[in-house]
Amino acid sequence: MENYYTPKEISDKLKLNIRTIYKWIREGRVNAVKLGDVWRISESELNRLLKGGE
C-alpha cells in the first residue's frame, strides 16, 4: 500500500514554503487527493518531485 503525505510534510521534505505546495496543487503541477478537508500527496508523487519531475 502506498503512503500518503500532507502538504506540510511535503514542504518540510522539500524545504519549501507550504503555500508553494498548495499553489502547485491548485495549478495541477502536483497530483493530490482531497480527503475530507485535508489534501494528501502520494509517495510516488513525492518521488517524482524529488527526481526533478516538477
N, C-alpha and C positions, 0 to 999 in steps of 0.2 A: 504494500500500500504506500502511496506517495505521501510525503509530508507536505504540509501547507504552513505558510508563514504570514504573519500580519505585516502590513506596510511598515510598522515601526521596527520589526525585526529585520526586514529587508534594508531599511535605511541605515540601521546600525551596522549590518554586514557590509554594505557598500560605502559606508561613511558619507552618506548624502542626507540632505535635509528631508524630513518626512513629507514636506509639501511637494518636493520634486517627485517622489514616488506617486503621490496622489495625482499630480499633473500628468505623469506618464500613463497612469491608469485611464484618466479621462481622455487622453489623446489616442489611446489604443496602442501605445508603444510597449506596454506591459500587459500581458494577459492575466486577468484576475477574476475571481468569482466572489460575488457578494452573498454572504450567508447571514441573513438577518440584517443587522446593522453594521457588520464588520466585513471588510474586504480580506480575502485570502489569496496568496500568491503561491503557486506550486513550486516544489523543489526543482523541477525540470525548467521552469521559467527562470528561477534564480540562477541555475547553472548557465542558461542561455545568456543572461545578463553578465555573469562573471566572465564568460568567454568572449565578451565584446560584441555579442549579437544585438545589442541595443541600437 
